[in-house]
Amino acid sequence: MPVRWNRKSTRTGKTVNYAGLKRTFTARFGKLPGLLARAPGRVNLIGEHIDYSNCPVLPAAIDREIAAWAVPREDRTIRMLSDMPGFPAREFDIAPDIPPFETGDWGNYVKAGVQEMVRYAAGRPGRGRAFQGMDVIYTGSIPSAAGLSSSSALVVLSAMLFCEINDVKTDLLTFAGLMAEAERYVGTRGGGMDQAAILFGKEGHALKIDFAPLTFDPVPVPEGYRIIVADSLVKAPKTRDFLDQYNRRTIECRLAAAMLKKGLETAYNRDFPVAVLGDLKGEKLGLTDGELKDFYELFFHDNPYTSGEIAAYIGRTQREMEEKFYRRRDGTYFPEPEDGFRLKERFLHVMGEWERVLFSVEALTRGNMDRFGVYMNASHRSLKELYQVSCAELDELVDCLCNAGALGARLTGAGFGGCAVALVRAEDEDTVMNRVRELYYGGRDAPDVLFSCVVSRGAGFLQKRKD
């Protein structure tokens, strides 16, 4: 069946000029585009760094977006432009295996979406004709490297355009899963939160997203409150070092799950289906939640683990460890951190954040926004102390937001810079924002780094005429 893109979109993102972008397209390519699509950014209200452990999360699509005009080509070349500074023109050919640009190049996110759908479509029955390329121009109102999923929006949007031009058909849930897998192309081992929020977003609602299988439940955001996003002005570059910092945490979570699986099997003398930390559910494992909690509460020792120590415990050779846990996309292996693998801290964050998501859904449903703010603050402390993905500037910004009157605040996104998200009462919005401008931004006007979000709908087409 064809992909149904959440309904035809009618909301536009802040500062996006579709008509002006169309004129630029025509001037640069010498022809009129027929396809116009958008993919929103997302803000994660709570549930950070746990989607890749298949634990539930609570994001919302926002009214900031990546948008693009496109037109099919007769050959298999994709030519792409952007009207945003720092995004130079790029070009590549569609192939079964598309080689990446240099690490960190924006074009790799376009390639990621296209590559995944090429591989998917090539294996479908009846696919006999060659793929068509496209000319495409992008624009956006999502601050880059800010933790609002501008890169995931670009991957999703590019894949949407490719599918529309080439009549690649799938259902939306399958497409969301493919887009989560697509980001492996750029070297990140994330979960599926960003892509699901971008695709399934609903106006006025956050989304409780569960994984394995992927499901989502809209959770109303009560009226009378605002979501404020504030940029720390620290940009997390898409470099090899940044990717390693991110992927280290995913590896540590997988190692923690492998050790717990072995521990449970030793204690109970039977097999346990544990691949990720999200599998630690009493009903799935045939244990009570109390039994499970008693087991893992004292399981990890306080000191960092060596790879050899983990390998010996789970019964694997170092070579097997490299292939199963440490292999990068380019075939190299993630090195053992000098300070060791911090399994206990990562485990405690994931399990605590999982619980906070469930409590937050209950608080939102009941309209208890003060309680929700408490959970946001606790989430930031955990990300700072246990997951160690905050930075001094983010900590300062979160403190400023809370001191200015926010009910709660926390970093959002991968961390190491980027944005904080805060919850405020509607009547306090101007006061909080003015105070943060004074406290953090030195009194400067900050329209693109401090803003209030409208919870928006997901990705969609605004025009679907191909020629």
GIUR-V216148 format. One record per backbone hydrogen bond with DSSP energy under -1.0 kcal/mol. CO is the residue of the C=O (numbers start at 1). NH is the residue of the N-H. E is the energy in kcal/mol with one decimal. If there is no record, write none. Layout:
co:CO nh:NH e:E
co:CO nh:NH e:E
//
This chain:
co:4 nh:6 e:-2.6
co:13 nh:16 e:-1.5
co:17 nh:21 e:-2.1
co:18 nh:22 e:-2.2
co:19 nh:23 e:-1.9
co:20 nh:24 e:-2.0
co:21 nh:25 e:-2.4
co:22 nh:26 e:-2.4
co:23 nh:27 e:-2.3
co:24 nh:28 e:-2.3
co:25 nh:29 e:-3.1
co:26 nh:30 e:-1.8
co:34 nh:465 e:-1.2
co:35 nh:70 e:-2.1
co:36 nh:462 e:-2.9
co:36 nh:463 e:-1.9
co:37 nh:68 e:-2.3
co:38 nh:460 e:-2.0
co:39 nh:66 e:-2.6
co:41 nh:62 e:-2.1
co:43 nh:60 e:-2.0
co:46 nh:58 e:-2.1
co:50 nh:53 e:-1.1
co:50 nh:55 e:-2.0
co:51 nh:54 e:-1.9
co:53 nh:278 e:-2.0
co:57 nh:209 e:-2.2
co:58 nh:45 e:-1.5
co:59 nh:207 e:-2.9
co:60 nh:43 e:-2.7
co:61 nh:456 e:-2.5
co:63 nh:14 e:-2.5
co:64 nh:41 e:-3.3
co:65 nh:141 e:-2.9
co:66 nh:39 e:-2.5
co:67 nh:139 e:-2.3
co:68 nh:37 e:-2.2
co:69 nh:137 e:-2.3
co:70 nh:34 e:-1.6
co:70 nh:35 e:-2.4
co:71 nh:135 e:-2.4
co:75 nh:133 e:-3.4
co:76 nh:94 e:-2.9
co:78 nh:92 e:-1.9
co:79 nh:136 e:-2.3
co:80 nh:90 e:-2.3
co:81 nh:138 e:-2.3
co:84 nh:87 e:-1.2
co:90 nh:80 e:-2.8
co:92 nh:78 e:-3.4
co:102 nh:105 e:-2.3
co:105 nh:108 e:-1.6
co:106 nh:109 e:-1.4
co:107 nh:111 e:-2.4
co:108 nh:112 e:-2.2
co:109 nh:113 e:-1.4
co:110 nh:114 e:-2.1
co:111 nh:115 e:-3.5
co:112 nh:116 e:-2.0
co:113 nh:117 e:-1.6
co:114 nh:118 e:-2.4
co:115 nh:119 e:-2.2
co:116 nh:120 e:-2.0
co:117 nh:121 e:-2.8
co:118 nh:122 e:-2.5
co:121 nh:124 e:-1.8
co:124 nh:127 e:-1.3
co:126 nh:128 e:-1.4
co:133 nh:73 e:-1.9
co:134 nh:79 e:-2.3
co:135 nh:71 e:-1.9
co:136 nh:81 e:-2.3
co:137 nh:69 e:-1.7
co:138 nh:83 e:-2.0
co:139 nh:67 e:-2.3
co:146 nh:419 e:-1.9
co:148 nh:42 e:-1.9
co:149 nh:153 e:-2.2
co:150 nh:154 e:-1.8
co:151 nh:155 e:-2.1
co:152 nh:156 e:-2.7
co:153 nh:157 e:-2.6
co:154 nh:158 e:-2.2
co:155 nh:159 e:-2.1
co:156 nh:160 e:-2.4
co:157 nh:161 e:-2.2
co:158 nh:162 e:-2.2
co:159 nh:163 e:-2.7
co:160 nh:164 e:-2.4
co:161 nh:165 e:-2.3
co:162 nh:166 e:-2.1
co:163 nh:168 e:-1.9
co:171 nh:175 e:-2.5
co:172 nh:176 e:-2.4
co:173 nh:177 e:-1.9
co:174 nh:178 e:-2.4
co:175 nh:179 e:-2.3
co:176 nh:180 e:-1.7
co:177 nh:181 e:-1.9
co:178 nh:182 e:-2.2
co:181 nh:184 e:-1.9
co:182 nh:185 e:-2.1
co:183 nh:188 e:-1.5
co:184 nh:187 e:-1.4
co:192 nh:196 e:-2.1
co:193 nh:197 e:-2.7
co:194 nh:198 e:-2.3
co:195 nh:199 e:-2.0
co:196 nh:200 e:-3.0
co:197 nh:201 e:-1.1
co:198 nh:459 e:-2.2
co:201 nh:458 e:-1.9
co:202 nh:205 e:-2.0
co:204 nh:221 e:-2.3
co:206 nh:219 e:-2.9
co:208 nh:217 e:-2.1
co:209 nh:57 e:-1.8
co:210 nh:215 e:-2.0
co:215 nh:210 e:-2.5
co:217 nh:208 e:-2.8
co:219 nh:206 e:-2.7
co:224 nh:426 e:-2.6
co:226 nh:424 e:-2.4
co:227 nh:453 e:-3.0
co:228 nh:422 e:-2.5
co:229 nh:451 e:-2.4
co:230 nh:420 e:-2.8
co:234 nh:418 e:-3.1
co:237 nh:239 e:-1.8
co:239 nh:243 e:-2.7
co:240 nh:244 e:-2.3
co:241 nh:245 e:-2.1
co:242 nh:246 e:-2.4
co:243 nh:247 e:-3.3
co:244 nh:248 e:-2.2
co:246 nh:250 e:-1.1
co:247 nh:251 e:-2.5
co:248 nh:252 e:-2.6
co:249 nh:253 e:-2.0
co:250 nh:254 e:-2.0
co:251 nh:255 e:-2.6
co:252 nh:256 e:-2.3
co:253 nh:257 e:-2.0
co:254 nh:258 e:-2.2
co:255 nh:259 e:-2.2
co:256 nh:260 e:-2.2
co:257 nh:261 e:-2.4
co:258 nh:262 e:-2.0
co:259 nh:263 e:-2.5
co:260 nh:264 e:-2.7
co:261 nh:265 e:-2.4
co:262 nh:266 e:-2.2
co:263 nh:267 e:-2.3
co:264 nh:268 e:-2.6
co:265 nh:269 e:-1.5
co:272 nh:274 e:-2.1
co:276 nh:279 e:-2.0
co:277 nh:280 e:-1.8
co:279 nh:281 e:-2.5
co:281 nh:285 e:-2.0
co:282 nh:286 e:-1.1
co:282 nh:287 e:-2.2
co:288 nh:292 e:-2.4
co:289 nh:293 e:-2.6
co:290 nh:294 e:-2.5
co:291 nh:295 e:-1.8
co:292 nh:296 e:-2.4
co:293 nh:297 e:-1.7
co:305 nh:341 e:-3.0
co:306 nh:310 e:-2.0
co:307 nh:311 e:-2.8
co:308 nh:312 e:-2.4
co:309 nh:313 e:-1.8
co:310 nh:314 e:-2.4
co:311 nh:315 e:-1.2
co:311 nh:316 e:-2.3
co:317 nh:321 e:-2.2
co:318 nh:322 e:-2.3
co:319 nh:323 e:-2.1
co:320 nh:324 e:-2.4
co:321 nh:325 e:-2.7
co:321 nh:326 e:-1.1
co:326 nh:334 e:-3.5
co:328 nh:331 e:-1.7
co:332 nh:328 e:-3.8
co:337 nh:340 e:-1.9
co:341 nh:305 e:-3.0
co:341 nh:343 e:-1.5
co:342 nh:346 e:-1.8
co:343 nh:347 e:-2.6
co:344 nh:348 e:-2.6
co:345 nh:349 e:-2.1
co:346 nh:350 e:-2.4
co:347 nh:351 e:-2.5
co:348 nh:352 e:-2.1
co:349 nh:353 e:-3.1
co:350 nh:354 e:-2.3
co:351 nh:355 e:-1.7
co:352 nh:356 e:-2.1
co:353 nh:357 e:-2.2
co:354 nh:358 e:-1.7
co:355 nh:359 e:-2.3
co:356 nh:360 e:-2.5
co:357 nh:361 e:-2.3
co:358 nh:362 e:-1.6
co:359 nh:363 e:-2.2
co:360 nh:364 e:-2.9
co:361 nh:365 e:-2.4
co:362 nh:366 e:-1.9
co:363 nh:368 e:-2.5
co:367 nh:369 e:-1.5
co:368 nh:372 e:-1.6
co:369 nh:373 e:-2.2
co:370 nh:374 e:-1.5
co:371 nh:375 e:-1.8
co:372 nh:376 e:-2.0
co:373 nh:377 e:-2.1
co:374 nh:378 e:-2.1
co:375 nh:379 e:-2.2
co:376 nh:380 e:-1.9
co:377 nh:381 e:-1.9
co:378 nh:382 e:-2.0
co:379 nh:383 e:-2.4
co:380 nh:384 e:-2.2
co:381 nh:385 e:-3.0
co:382 nh:386 e:-2.2
co:382 nh:387 e:-2.1
co:383 nh:389 e:-2.2
co:389 nh:416 e:-3.9
co:391 nh:395 e:-2.5
co:392 nh:396 e:-2.2
co:393 nh:397 e:-2.5
co:394 nh:398 e:-2.7
co:395 nh:399 e:-2.1
co:396 nh:400 e:-2.4
co:397 nh:401 e:-2.4
co:398 nh:402 e:-2.2
co:399 nh:403 e:-2.8
co:400 nh:404 e:-1.8
co:401 nh:406 e:-2.4
co:402 nh:405 e:-1.1
co:408 nh:423 e:-2.2
co:410 nh:421 e:-3.0
co:418 nh:232 e:-2.8
co:419 nh:412 e:-2.4
co:420 nh:230 e:-2.6
co:421 nh:410 e:-2.0
co:422 nh:228 e:-2.5
co:423 nh:407 e:-2.9
co:424 nh:226 e:-2.9
co:425 nh:428 e:-1.6
co:426 nh:429 e:-1.2
co:428 nh:432 e:-2.9
co:429 nh:433 e:-2.6
co:430 nh:434 e:-2.6
co:431 nh:435 e:-2.2
co:432 nh:436 e:-2.4
co:433 nh:437 e:-2.3
co:434 nh:438 e:-1.7
co:435 nh:439 e:-2.9
co:436 nh:440 e:-3.0
co:436 nh:441 e:-1.4
co:437 nh:443 e:-3.1
co:441 nh:444 e:-1.6
co:446 nh:450 e:-1.6
co:449 nh:231 e:-3.5
co:451 nh:229 e:-3.1
co:455 nh:204 e:-1.3
co:460 nh:38 e:-2.5
co:463 nh:36 e:-2.3
//
